[in-house]
Amino acid sequence: MRKFVVLSMVLLTISGWTYADLPKSRSMDFDYEVIVRDVPPDADELKIWLPILPETDYQIIDAMSIEPSEMAIISEDKTYKNKILNFSLKQPIDPSFQINVH
């Protein structure tokens, strides 16, 4: 029994050193790049939905840029409160285009 107690104390001490070395916060950039190609020329409407990272107590979104911003609408899922980036393009639609979220 005494060996078990000593071994447990050693393992707890080692694991404490491991977690003490972790940074308390991190930051990163996240990019979505969506390329749409070959939209049929007779398409009446094109809808695109992209998830947006949620802001929580553990994750803070400092800034977000959306291109093209004039076509972007942000909505919220009623059930889970997730944010969704919506694009709805009506005719005439370019046969190819790009969406960037940073």
N, C-alpha and C positions, 0 to 999 in steps of 0.2 A: 504494500500500500504506500509506503514511504517513497518508493521509486516512482510510482504513478504521480504523486503530488509534486515531486521535484521536476519530473518530465513535463507536467502540465505548466508549471511556472516558467520553465525555459521556453516552451512553445508560445506561451502568452507574451513573453518578453520579446521574442524574435518577431512575432506578428505585429507587435506594437511598433517596432523599428520600421517594418515594411510600410505600414500605413502612415507613419510620421513623415516619410519621404515624399508622399504624394502631394501635388500642388493643391491648394485650397480652391483654386479656380483655373479655368482654361478659357481661351477664346479661339474661335476659328471662323473662317469664311466658308460659306456654303453656296454653291452655284447650281441652278437648274439651267440647262440649255435644251430647248425643245426645237427641233427642226421638223417642219411639216412640209412634205413634198407631194407632188402629183395630185393636188386637189382637182377633182373633176370640174371641167369648165361649166357644167350645168348644175353644180351644187347650189342649193338655195340658202343653206345655212350650215355653218360648221361650229360645233361647240367643243371646247377643250376645258378640262378641269385638272387643276394641279393642287396637291396638298401644300399647305403652308406650315412651317414649323410652329408649334405652339409656344406661347410664352407662359412660363410657370414660375413658381418660386425657385426652381432649380435651373431654369433656362431663360435667359433674358435676350431678347432680340433688340440690339442697339439700333440697327438701321436696315432698311430693305429697299431695294430699287427694282422696279419692274419695267421692262422694255418689250413691247410698246405699252406704255402706261395708259394711253387714251382708250384702249380697248379692254382694260382690266377692271374687274369688279371682284371685291372680296366678300364672300358670304360665309355663313356659319352653319354647320350641321346642327340641326335641332336636337338630336339625340345625344351626341357626344361632345358637342360644342367645339368641334374641330373647324379650323378655318380652311376655306377652299378658295383658290384663285380661279375665277371663271373668265373665259374668253368666248364671246359669241360673235361670229363674223357672218354677215349677211352678204348676199350677192351684190356686186361682183367680188369674188374672192381671188386673191393672187394665187397662182398654182403652187407657190412655195413661199414660206416665210419662216421667221425665227422668233422665238420667245426666250427672253433671258430674265432670270430672277436671281438677284445677288443679295 
